[in-house]
Amino acid sequence: MTDLALGRATIVYDDPEEGVVRETLDNEEVVYVRDHWMVKTGTDEDGNDLLKQIPRDRVHRVDRTVERFEEEAGTVRQRVESIASDLRERIPVAGGESDRRERADEEAKTITIEDEDAT
């Protein structure tokens, strides 16, 4: 795959030792999870990815280029769904496994959120 197909991301953040740092990487090497930006910094001798975690309050901005926004949004959605699925597996349900299956079959509910700035 080419860089154009992947897109690129530039993250600008404060590093306690280096000051303001600006790194440009492939989009797939920069992710936001649990109040931290994670940046892939390489791999170890076993082939595992090495990640640098940067707290969100140290990040000034993340600029991304993408071939298509829909593809990027789909990737984000897949990550959120994966995290939600993982949480569902970890959170105990009072009624046990059968209750969990019944809840999964229930229809999704929509919650309306009002934007205070819009008024």
Secondary structure, DSSP 8 states (H G I E B T S, - for coil): --HHHH-EEEEEEEETTTEEEEEEEEGGGEEEETTEEEEEEEE-TTS-EEEEEEEGGGEEEEEEE-S-HHHHHHHHHHHHHHHHHHHHHHS--TTHHHHHHHHHHS---------GGG-
